[in-house]
């Protein structure tokens, strides 16, 4: 980077020139004479060093894995848990609802920090007999409003009890109402945990398709526990219509694998968010520092040129000898040229620093995939 004497500061070079201020002495003065420095200091617009601040670049850390990157990280999520009576059944030694709670908790805990999530429970009222069906099918309970408080979500999940029927269509419609319009595909997710198909007369396939193709563009993923083949096909159709996937865990080993997959998806989402955020920050920081340098240096140069030129013009109009002032103006022009070169060198260096930082981040992200 170019070394530069401050625009209006002495370069500490000595002069043997005369100091009486007459025209001949002024013309022979060296660049750093006290008289010229004192004259130029009248028009000093600021400290040029303030123009050159290195960009505040950041790094990013990633959780390593050999697996490939997944879809867009979720920004808004609704976890919808089936509390129908059949969720009291078991997969191996564990109750389905307990498995559902574990899967939902794993999903919530692995969401990116900035993502919001809400908790819906459906079928949790009435009972799973005919006399409790109407009450149960109307039971769609928003247990936790959209929040980033993971602990609150996990606590609420732990209180769910298996009771009634399965109003899946109505639960999906309620979830859609909680999401934002005009979302990007993948940013909004409805995550359903259930062990069976719709039992309240709705059409969840049509609802899921409408949600996925509508303004929220939400994806519907479903995890089931020991769902019979016929009902599994129904849930598979719902997930496919919602642009998502259905996983049916039928054994302890499959349940553990499903939870591991959930955590892996969360890890990848966090990594993608960390990478994109750090890279965007560095681009802005580098371009901001470069723009500041150009604007700041250009502003100092313009203000000082105008001030000195105005002083020279004023004296010339009044009939005064301006040879001294014109000499000072030439010296100032040389310093300004050096400052402008320094600004351009700083711009190139700042942009190169940003590029190098982002190359390192992208390389680390690639290793962590």
N, C-alpha and C positions, 0 to 999 in steps of 0.2 A: 504494500500500500504506500502511496506517495507520502513523504514527509512534507509538512507545510507549516511555515510560520503562521501563527494566528493572523487572521486577516488584518487586524488593526493593531497588532502588537509588535514590539521591536524584535528584530532578528539578532540583536546584540552585535552587529557589525560596526566597527569604529570608523570614524571619518575625520580627516584632517581639514575638511572644508571650512570656510569662513562662517561665522555665525551672526554677522551684522544684518542679515535679511536683505541685502541689496540684490539686484537681478543677477549679477555675475556670480556672486557667491551661491545663490540658490541653484543656479544652473549646474554648478559643479559639485553639489552635495551628493554623497553616497546614499543608497537606498534607505539605510537605517538611521539617518541623522536624527538627532533629537527634535529638531525643528519640524521635519516632515512628519515624524511620528506624532508630535503634539498636534499638528494640524489635522492629520487624518483621524486622530482619536476623537475629534469633535463629532465625527460622523459615524462612529462605530455603532453598528446595528445589533450586535450580539456576539456571543462566543461561538465560533465555528465548531468547537469540540462537541457542543450540545447537539449537533446535527448527526453525529455518528455513534449511534447506540447499536450494539450487536443484537440481532433478532433473538427473542426469548424462545428458543427451540425446546421441544420436549421429546422424550423417548416413550416407548410403550413396552409393557411386559406381556408375555403370552404363556398360556398353559400348553405344554407340548403334547402332541399326539401325531400319529402317522396317518390319521384319517383325513379324507378330503373335506373341503369347506362345504357348508350347507347353504340354506336359503337366507333371505334377508333376516337380520335379527328382529325379533318382535318388539314392538313399542307399546302395544296395548293388548292385554290378554284377559279373557274370561275363563276361569276354571269352573266347569259345571259338573257337579257330582250327583250321581244317581243315588237317592236314598230310598229306593223301593225295597220292599220286604225281601226280595230275592237276594239282595246284597248281603243278607245275613248268612248266606251259604258259604261254603269253604272251597278253597283251592289247596289241596294237600292238607296241611295242618292249620292253615291261616284263613281267617274270615275274609271274604271278598272285600268288604268295606274297609277293613284294616289295610289290605293291600292297596285299595284305591287311595286311602289317606296317605300312605307312603309314597305312592307314585305322584300324587298331586303335590305333596310337600317337596319332593325332589325337583319337580318341574318348577315350582315357585322359587325355590332357593337358587336355582341355576339361571334364572332370568337375568339379563343385563341390568345393571344398577339403575339405569334411567327408565326402564320399562315399568309401566303401571299394570296392576293386575287386580281383578275383582273376583269374588267367590259367590257362585250361585249353587243352591242346592234345590233339587226337584224331587217331588214325590215323598217328601218328608212328613206329611200330615195324614190324617185319617188312618187307614189300615189297608192291608192288601186283600181284603175280602170285598164282596160286592157292595156291602153297606158303607164302606169307607172310600169307594172309588171316586165319587164326585169330589169329595173333600181333598183327596190325595192328588187327583189330576189338576186341581186348581192351585196346588201348592208349589209356587216358584218363589223361592226366598233368596233375596240378595243378602247374604250374610256379611259380606265385606265390600264396601264401596271401592271404586278404583283407587289404588294406593301403591306406594313404593315400600310400604312397611311389610317386609317379608314375614317378620315374626307374628304380626297380627293375623296374616293369612294362614300361617301354619297352625296357630292356636285355634282358629275357628274351624279349620278342617278337622281337628281332633275331636270336636264336639258332635259331629254328625252321627245320627243313629238310623239304622234301616227300618223303614216303616211301611210305605205304601206302594203305589203303582208307578208307572214310568211315563210321564208327560214330556217326552223328548222334544217333540215339535214346539211345544209352548216354551220349553227351556231355551231352545235355540233362538226363538223370536225375541225372548227377553234379553238374551245375551247380545243379540244384534243391536237392540235399542240402547245398550250401554256403550257401544263402540262409536267411534267418530266417523263422520261421512268423509268421502274423498280420501280414503287411506290408500297407500301404495300396497300392491299385492305382497303378502308376507309380513307386513307391519302389524297386522291385527289377527289374533288367533283366538278361536274358541276351542278349548281343550276339554273334551267330554270324557268322563270316567263312568262306565256303565257295564252292567252284565247282561243286558238284553235289549230287545227291540221296543218300539213304541207300544204302549198298552192303553193309551187314552184316546185313540181314534184319530190322531193327527197324521200328517204326511211328512215325516222328517226329511225324506229325500227331496221333495219339492222345496221345502223351507231351506234346506242346506244349499241347494242350487241357487235359489233367489238371493241368499246372503252372499255367497261367493261371487256372484255375477252383479250384485248390487253396488251401492255407493261405498259400503265399508270395505268391499273386496276381501272380507275376512276368510281365513282358511279354517276348516273344521277338522281337527284331529280327534280320533276316538281310541281309547284304550279299553279293552274289555277283559274280564276275568272269567275263564272257563265258560265262555258263551257257546251254547249249542250251535251246531253247524247251520241250521236254518236261520236262527237269529243272528248268527255271525255274518251271514250273507247280507242280511238287512242292514246291519251296522256298517258293513263294508260299502254298501251302496250309498249310505248317508255320507260317509267320509269322502268317497270318490266324488259325489255331487258337490261337496264343499271344498274340493280342491286339495284335500288332505289325505291322511292315511289312517288305516285301522290296524291295530295290533291286538291280537287275542292271546293272552297269556293263560295257558292251561295247566301249567305245572309250576312248582316252586322255582325250578331253574329258569323257565321262561319268564316268570315274574321278575327275577333278579336281573335277567338280561334286558328286560324292558326298562327297568329303573336305570340300569347302566347306560342304556341308549339315550334316555331322557337327559341324564347328566352330561353325556357327551355332546348332545345337541346344544345344551346350554353353554358348555365350554366353548364350542365353536362360535356361537353367537356372540359371546363376550369378546373373544379374540377379534372377530370381524369389526366389532364396535370400537375396540381399543385401537386397532390399526387405522381405520378410517378417521377417527377423531384426532389421533396424533398427527397423521399426514396432513389433514386439513388445517390443523393449528399451525404446523410448521410452514405451510405455504403462505398462510395469512401473515405470520410473524415475519417471514423473510421479505415478502412483498411490501409489508407495512414499513419495515425498517428502511428498505430501499426507497420507497416513496417519500418517507420523512427526510432522508438525506438529500434527495434531489430538491424537494420543496424548500427545506430549511436553508441549504446552501444557496439556492437560487434567490430566495428572499433576501438573504444578507447581501448578496452581490447587487441585487436590484436597488435596495434601499441606499446602500453606500454610493453606488454610481450616481443615482439621482441627487443625493445630498451634495456630493462634491461638484457635480456638473452645475447644480443650481447656484452654489457658492461662486464658482468661476464665472458663470454668466452674470451674476449680480455685480461682481467687482468689475467685470469688463464693461458693463453698461455705465457704471459710475466713473469710468475712465481710469481705473487703477491698473497698475502693472500686475499681470497674472502669471508671469513666468514661473514663479515659485509654485503656485497652485497647479499649473499645468504639469510641472515636473512631478508633483505629488500624485496627480491623477494617473500618470503613466505608471508610477510605481504600484498604485492601487490596482491597475488593470492587470499587471503581472501577477499580483497576489490572487486576484479574482480568478484568473485562468488556472492557477495552481489549485485553488479551492474547487473549481468545477471539475478538474481532472481527478482530484481526490474523491469527490462525490461519485463520479462514474466508476472509479475503482472500487469504492465501497459497495455500490449497487451490485457489481459483478460478484464481489466476495460474499455478500449477504445471500444472494440467490444460490451461489454454489454451496454455501453452508446448509441452506434449507434442502437442497437436492441431496447432499450427502447424508444428512440426518434421515431423510425419508427413504433413501436407498437402504440404509441400515435397518430401519423399522420394517420395511417390506421384506428384507432378507430374514429377519427374525420371525416375522409372521409366517413366512413360507416354511421355515423349519418347524414351527409349532403346529402346522396343519396335520 
